[in-house]
């Protein structure tokens, strides 16, 4: 204790006896002391405080049992508002420290100290004798004086500046989970969004569920994520235990700001039965920051440093995406990977965005990340399967309508379009209007246009208008200047347990060819039909989902390849590109911190042969030109190297920390991939990939290509 008192003396060398107060200063004033003359106010303050402590302080039982004799040293402050704040407590027993804090918390608000007639703070130290002693005289406290001194303008300025730092510290309070009512995005993973999907889709709600990711304030009206995570808190008392199981690593909240800081982990080890190497693995470390400044501006950033080696089929696909340059692969959904050791990859990724809400009906986001439009597992409009990209997004919500406009800066990374070792920029603009027609029916209208930096065109301001019709602008800017796509979506709430949804995408359409029935290549379209069954078979938190997707050959492609619907050699819509049909069956279940997901995918796809004898484009690879097509008529899904595939993925685990979505999991993938012809670009595969790991789940991993 002596050492602690010495430290206090070193930290507060400006302590003086309260009797040395300047006549410019007036001490804080209890109501009991208002009738006192000026010279007695200080001693009245001391006596009233000592009396209050004597009458309210309850000596803990353990102190009495051990017949302890000593004191509790308290450093406290009466601030500008006249409120008591403990700055430091020193005692042998923690129980004495806690009791001192309790008693000072009971003190009433009083008149603050003043200097030159203006409220200021004053600091004091007091020694509470144990056993308690009732003061019969007005014993002086040791005080620091008020926050300013009359000894000159320079000294006065220094005092004010030192006080500013203390004011900042005092403004910090316990973090109250402000992220859950903010305009930040809820990290988009299908498994987490399934937790509140049924509440968002209840009959009679005016929610809009297609444009993702959602912001917390939109979901809060239907589902209390904060309450759910608090309900999952484990009963731990240690600081380490709380940080591992319940809390953010760092969480700070002040009057006009808050921020959280958490580590990002994705540590996996596994085995691929088909591979000729011993194990698969992934080692991701990073940092995730969320913050709010005032009520309108929020921000988020995540930085990943990763190395890994995956299943053989995954590695082959990653290397098939290779960009111009020496780097061997693009990790699907992440980014360019350089070689790590002899057979692994190093792939750093950074994502961030600013979210600004100037009015209740408008949210503006600018950042580097991904977006998704749809109610299904797949999207034929815009998916999150490609690598992150810069974007500007406007969400407008009014009446029964939500209108989302997104502008994206993309890249074509093929060697043939690189200029001066720089990837070719291309641009994409989307409009999506969601309209709740009734309590059960929602209809969505979608349009998108892709254009490139041809003739020094750059970002075409014609497409910056958030309410213009892209098809008309595409026509006005010249043939081949852009590639526009139209879409229609719908969702019907059959009841509070069953939702039906669908999408229709139209890339190009020839009515004469449709009526001719010749299966023209110009009929480039696709559709999705799906359904969700919430709390299936009366099992709480069980979601069953079935979805069928079909896209005709040459959809999303273009005779000018740079105008295809893609980025970083990856599709911007469905992972498979075009020329496919697919059935997806999904089951998701969670119980408190435990979860289990199962997914079954049956597919038929048509690949190009890519041989000297047959180098035609069959319409599945959207990076081939339509001008190289196999023909004009009799175009059917699955044409080319027809491939039947089946894949199942089962994942189960435990949410270690709900605040950060840190999971312990095991994942099993079985994949059977059977092309009719084995070619250099299409090989057969039949494998079982097993993994276990620890992951901060902030985005979707797609392994089903």
Number of C-alpha atoms within 10 A of each C-alpha: 12 8 8 13 12 11 11 17 12 10 10 12 9 11 16 15 14 17 14 9 17 13 11 11 21 23 23 25 20 19 13 11 18 12 9 13 10 12 11 12 20 23 20 22 22 20 21 18 17 22 17 16 20 17 11 15 17 14 15 14 10 12 16 12 8 8 11 13 11 14 18 18 21 21 18 19 20 23 24 19 14 21 18 22 17 17 14 14 19 20 18 13 13 12 15 22 17 13 16 24 17 14 16 20 13 12 15 12 15 17 19 22 24 20 19 12 10 11 20 24 24 23 21 21 20 19 15 19 14 16 14 16 12 14 13 9 11 17 14 16 21 18 22 20 25 24 22 22 20 14 8 9 11 10 12 14 13 13 15 13 12 11 15 12 10 10 12 11 10 14 11 14 13 9 16 12 20 17 22 20 17 22 26 25 22 19 18 19 14 15 16 17 16 18 19 15 19 22 18 22 25 20 20 14 15 20 23 24 20 21 19 22 18 20 19 22 16 18 21 15 13 17 17 14 17 18 11 12 18 14 11 16 16 13 10 13 8 9 10 12 13 17 17 18 20 21 22 20 16 13 19 17 19 17 12 10 16 22 21 21 18 20 18 23 22 20 19 22 18 21 19 22 17 14 16 8 13 9 17 20 19 21 18 19 18 18 15 19 18 20 23 23 15 12 13 15 20 24 21 19 18 20 17 20 16 19 21 21 21 25 24 19 20 16 18 14 16 21 17 14 19 21 22 18 14 10 15 19 25 25 24 25 19 19 21 23 26 19 16 13 9 6 11 19 25 22 21 18 16 16 17 18 21 19 23 20 18 12 9 10 12 16 20 19 22 18 20 18 20 23 20 21 22 22 24 24 15 21 24 30 26 23 20 25 25 25 22 22 18 16 21 17 21 20 17 17 18 10 9 14 19 23 21 24 22 21 22 21 17 23 19 25 22 18 15 10 16 16 9 6 11 14 19 19 20 22 22 24 23 23 22 23 22 23 20 21 12 15 14 19 18 22 19 22 17 23 21 25 25 24 26 25 15 11 6 7 11 13 18 12 8 12 22 13 11 17 12 12 14 25 16 10 16 20 13 11 12 9 9 13 20 23 26 26 21 20 20 18 26 21 24 19 21 14 14 16 19 20 23 21 21 24 25 21 23 22 20 17 14 13 10 10 15 13 9 10 11 13 15 19 24 21 21 22 23 23 20 22 19 21 22 23 19 26 17 17 11 9 10 12 19 20 24 20 21 19 21 20 23 23 27 25 32 31 28 33 27 21 17 16 16 27 25 28 28 24 23 25 21 22 25 25 22 22 20 20 26 31 29 26 22 19 18 20 18 19 19 23 21 20 11 13 15 15 18 19 18 18 19 18 18 16 20 22 25 25 25 22 21 15 11 7 7 11 13 20 24 28 34 28 21 27 25 22 19 23 12 13 18 19 14 11 14 13 22 17 21 23 22 22 20 20 21 19 21 18 21 19 20 18 18 19 19 20 22 21 23 23 22 25 18 22 23 20 20 19 19 18 21 17 20 15 19 18 19 15 15 12 14 9 13 18 15 15 15 15 18 19 21 21 21 19 19 20 22 23 20 17 14 14 14 11 14 17 13
